[in-house]
Amino acid sequence: MRNDVRELRQAEGLSQRELGEALGVSRQTVNSLETGRYDPSLPLAIAVARRFRRPVEEIFHVD
């Protein structure tokens, strides 16, 4: 599954660490999300969507 987390994070000027803190996960988890090595749990996907004020399906794309 690909996602737009990196683009959204960078557009807001956030570091991976800052986004991780906002979501309650580690910087490594954010990095793994951004590189596609980790598909988020449903609660994490919802937290990401809420943080960026977008629907989940606008951020996470099933290929």
LINVENCOR-V580720 format. One line per field, one symbol per residue. psi: psi as a letter, one per 30 degrees, with the letter a starting at -180 (. if undefined). burial: I if it has 9 or more other ideal C-beta (glycine too) atoms within 8 Angstrom, else O. A space follows every 50 residues. Layout:
psi->???
burial->???
//
This chain:
psi->kllgeeeeeefggkleeeeeeefglleeeeeeeefgfkklleeeeeeeee eghlkeffekkk.
burial->OOIIIOOIIOOOOIOIOOIIOOIOOOIOIIIIIIOOOOOIOOOIIIIIIO IIOOOIOOIIOOO
//
